[in-house]
Amino acid sequence: MGLRRTSWMHLSALCRRAPLSTAPAAREQPAAGPGAEPVCGPAETARPPVPAVDFGNTQEAYRSRRSWELARSLLVLSLCASPALLARHEQLLHLARKLLGQRLFNTLMKMTFYGQFVAGEDQESIRPLIQHNRAFGVGSILDYGVEEDLTPEEAERTEMESCSSALERDGCGVSKREKQFQAHRAFGDRRDGVTSARTYFYASEAKCDSHMETFLHCIEASGGASEDGFSAIKLTALGRPQFLLQFSDVLTKWRRFFHHVAAEQGKAGLAAVDTKLEVAALQESVVKMGIASRAEIEDWFTAETLGVSGTLDLLDWCSLIDSRTELSRHLVVPNMQTGRLEPLLSQFTEEEERQMTRMLQRMDVLAKKANQVGVRLMVDAEQTYFQPAISRLTLEMQRRFNVERPLIFNTFQCYLRDAYDNVILDVELARREGWCFGAKLVRGAYMAQERARALEVGYEDPINPTYEATSAVYHRCLDYVLEELKHNARAAVMVASHNEDTVRFTLRRMEELGLHPADRQVYFGQLLGMCDHISFPLGQAGFPVYKYVPYGPVMEVLPYLSRRALENSGVMKGAQRERQLLWQELKRRLCTRRLFHQPA
């Protein structure tokens, strides 16, 4: 089978085929609630002040819920707080199914955990809940909650096969990727230690096509359920993770080489966005390292490609990987251990090249469908050994589709040490290139797994040391993005958080910066069945807020339900407050003889 030098320039070209118009279809915009477009320009008439939101007013927070729904929430969240039950929940579910039979077991689940966290079995059955929530100002992000029920051994075997190249599997080659970007058997089951994110394992190209079809159905349903909704995708569902590993390795080595040269020029320790290389000195370094001759590099750094400043920053540097010049064959970096120059790009077989192309084509199909039906597409973040590639590919989609509004949203995990630098760099790139910045900010879903893997494999822990440090980074990133939104009406952010303090921080900064909910630049997101005391007061006050709404048959969403139960146990402070508020509202209705409250 013939081998090819992987062309990441070819990869970018595939991402950048003739741009499509991203103008949304003309339609009347609603005055409030999720779905309206960001206002492109200052309001011509005076607007009311930013509405006040009281998360402690249980009567308002739960007026969309019947009393039996509150009782179910209180029961389920209380059970999730029991360590003894959680430790044995899988055995208990198996026993209940055996004793009750499938039909009664399904009924029991729909009355409890399934009814709390899952909207229904299919898109038709979930429509009443979506419409009900929307009547109270809360939109929906549809999520097909079915997950493959692989054993740990099956997951490990599948992961090792799909994260290795043909040469590595055949024993004809040794991976030159850094340890962080190689598959490790001890961490082959990527579900281990992860409670708040779904995991996809590569089975075949046909399975990836099936995942794409599922995402397409969610996008279409989101477009049909609201004027302008959201949908979310994961790139590991769309192709072999081997490509994400190899591309992440390329991007990380190239970025590290930039900082190595910066240190040689006496510029170590500066913020990423402030670090600038002197091009003349860089050219001397390239010649001394033997990467290329002086004659060969004359056309690398020109005023046409880099401006006339005589310096090169990290954004300019990263753009060189996209260059269609002679630079492509010179992409080598020094191995810091051996001191030798090594090719930056890897070798793929022709079949692997085709698989990579199909992955990019699937991304393109999803982005076009989202653009067609007016649904914003959020690309979920994943493990750090995949994330550089995921972020780069998302950026390529943003360049194409975020022309007139933020259609594609990248996700930033704020428990990462480099989260703030990454946010700043993407905002700056959007400014330079003139496309609309769109981001989702999350704390992160893989902390325990990432820490254990870094320690075991032997690389620097990428995670902030404490929860408090992560919260500080989250607020710092959020504050920077909100400042950008103040000056740029074409940018937007999704604040995906169950933390009441973070939501309060966002509301306070919005008021200070003059960001009004009617502008539809700041969105909020929580999971179905969690934090209703945050979501519904926001929606009823006119803020754009969305629930992640999973759906699917009872037995096929059991892995999802297990993760929801474990996640509730891991956020004890917020869950405890929610239980207190639920009990407070039930007592209020009992004392005022309103147990049969009907939402209106």
Secondary structure, DSSP 4 states (H G I P E B T S, - for coil): --EEE--HHHHHHHHTSSPPP-PPPP-PPPSSSTTPPPPSS--SS--PPPPP--TT-HHHHTTTS-HHHHHHHHHHHHHHT-HHHHHTHHHHHHHHHHHHHHHHHHHHHHHTHHHHH---SSTTTTHHHHHHHHHTTEEEEEEE-------HHHHHHHHHHHTS-HHHHHTS----S-GGGS--GGG--TTTT--SS-------HHHHHHHHHHHHHHHHHHHHHSSS-EEEE-GGGSS-HHHHHHHHHHHHHHHHHHHHHHHHTT-TTS-GGG-EEEHHHHHHHHHHHTSS-TTTTTTTS-HHHH-SSSEEEHHHHHHGGG--SGGGGG-EEE-TTT--EEESS-EEEHHHHHHHHHHHHHHHHHHHHHHHHT-EEEE----TTTHHHHHHHHHHHHHHH-SSS--EEEEEETTBTTHHHHHHHHHHHHHHHTPPPEEEEE--S-HHHHHHHHHHHTS---B-SSHHHHHHHHHHHHHHHHHHHHH-TT-EEEEE---HHHHHHHHHHHHHHT--GGG--EEEEEETTS-HHHHHHHHHTT--EEEEEEE--TGGGHHHHHHHHHHHHH-HHHHHHHHHHHHHHHHHHHHTT-TT----
